[in-house]
Amino acid sequence: MDEAAGFLFGFLALMVIFYFVWLSTGGPAKYEREHPGAYVTSPAPLDTQETFGTFLHPYASSTNGQ
């Protein structure tokens, strides 16, 4: 049990470190700037005829214009 607890503690510590590195490099704000509309927002009222979010193609990169 002691080895499993040590592994779990080490894994959680690594995830916390990755989280803080991600936040220090821009976090979700950086991704939203690079991919506008990537995060789901509240839907518009039904009578506005607006779409719900945008479709991001999983294989299209932001540099090739797709």
SULDA-V665576 format. One line per field, one symbol per residue. phi: phi as a letter, one per 30 degrees, with the letter a starting at -180 (. if undefined). burial: + if it has 24 or more other C-alpha atoms within 12 Angstrom, else -. A space follows every 10 residues. Layout:
phi=???
burial=???
This chain:
phi=.ddddddddd dddddddedd ddddckhddd ddddbdidcd cdddeeddid dcibccddcd cdccic
burial=---------- ---------- ---------- ---------- ---------- ---------- ------
